[in-house]
Amino acid sequence: MRPRQNTLAPEVSVVMSCFNSESHLREAVDSICRQTLRNWELVAINDGSTDSTGKILDKYAQADPRIKVIHQSNRGLTQSLIRGCSLAKAELIARQDADDRSMPNRLQSQLDLLRRSERLGFVSCFANYVGPENELLCLTKRPSDPLIATQQLLNERIGPPAHGTVMFRKFVYSAVGGYRPEFFYAQDADLWLRMAEVSLIGYVSEPLYEFRFHPSSITGTKRDVQKQFGVLGQQCRSARKSHEDETVWLDKAAELSACIRSELGQGRLAKPESGNERTNQIRIDYLIGSQLVKNRDARGKQYLARVLRRSPAHVKAWLRMVQAMSQHFSPPYRDNASDLSIPRIGLLQSRPPLHKSKRSESSFRGVKGDNSKSVGC
């Protein structure tokens, strides 16, 4: 049944950018349609997709008037989010990625948390990291105290578990300048830092979001360049903290973005088996497979086998495979403890390391995340 047209302004605008997202797009949109909060709108930007993404979105929009679809030529995630947020009608904006899922009570729970304190400018939640086939990898938690959470974000680089977990007040977003076009990647980490300088971040202490980690994801394939943008975002933060001009760092981010656009236009970043991208895919398959084996999940063997086909001399993969072959596998592991390391977008940790160290590096040693380094998941 087609929902009735709501003449009231939506309480929450969900903004989602889609580029060739047909594989998991229906799951993402369905997860919004199943929200317990009913008064929402979904602003979906089809960013020049060449697969069936546009048709899938149009079909949803025809069935539900709360879903608005904007088709455009490919501009990249940052520009798409800038456009989507500018079109949002609600005072609260929630992000959603096209290959992730929100739990049914996510929007209502985050809305309630924001309503409880005007000091909160944005909120997030716990998140489950899942593999390409919905295999549970780990649960990522955050502090319940907004003061602690905000200080961790600003000073320890521990931020939201994933970009799509966040809901923010539109006026705070606008006050700090919104997403900045200079950041082709790590646009979320840059925005969170600026919002945390003028408001607090809070977390709903429930896993209300599923972040899908897979070899073809942005975080999986563009880790090295994400790290560069993350460094520039931190340099911008340091300049603001010292009351200095951050223009020099923004200019460097803009230059890096221009190089990426040029390479994308020439197809140099689109070759799945070339250079660093191939190395990243091997790394990610190993991290997923390794974590699943640690979780006593037999599905880890297929990821390790894929690593060994591409890199027969991968010693760690052989050792983990030997462990897997000698293991008695249990039902999918559901505990939070793991060595999963979550790579980051923008040098924001997904959670603190399980071991003491002076500094976490940026790698998905155990596994990955949207804003992290080599930390325990």
ABEGO torsion letter per residue (X at the ends): XBBBBBABBBABBBBBBBBGAAAAAAAAAAAAAABABABBBBBBBBBGBABAAAAAAAAAAAABAABBBBBBBBAEAAAAAAAAAAABABABBBBBBAABBBBAAAAAAAAAAAAABAABABBBBBBBBBBAAGBBABBBBBBABAAAAAAAAAAAGBBBABAAABBBBAAAAAAAGEBBAABABGAAAAAAAAAAAABBBBBBBBBABBBBBBAABAAAAAAAAAAAAAAAAAAAAAAAAAGBBAAAAAAAAAAAAAAAAAAAAAGAAABAABEAAAAAAAAAAAAAAAAAAAAGBAAAAAAAAAAAAABAABAAAAAAAAAAAABBBBBBBABABBABBBBBBGGBBABBBABBBABBBBBBAABBBABBBBBBX
